[in-house]
């Protein structure tokens, strides 16, 4: 299944941020791993500047998440579906780790369902003053 997922990137050039790379890379990896797990055919990875923030969006075309679960997605050990996560091996830690890393960078992380299906996870990080 995973070999058939198309990853499209749309990354703006010359963006500067000050980060602890290991923790931020781990956060992005955890989000991408979830997107790969639940995407039907494609994932889009975007990074661009908006105002004084770097915006990173990871968009999949999977089944999305029930609206009632969106607010809790980043809570430690929270799993949307116990049966689904037991089957996939999920522990409810990946998105909590991502939340912690983004918060440590004075950023924000949110998730929303897409109108045409799937989930978008958005990370907002402050840009370095130049």
Buried (B, 14 or more C-beta within 10 A) or exposed (E): EEEEBEEEEEEEEEBEBEBEEEBBEBBBEBBBEBBBBBBBEBBBBBBBBEEEBBBBBBBBBBBBBEEEBBEEBBEEEBBBEEEEBEEEEBEBBBBBBBBBBBEEBEBBBBBEBEEEEBBBBBBBBBBEEE
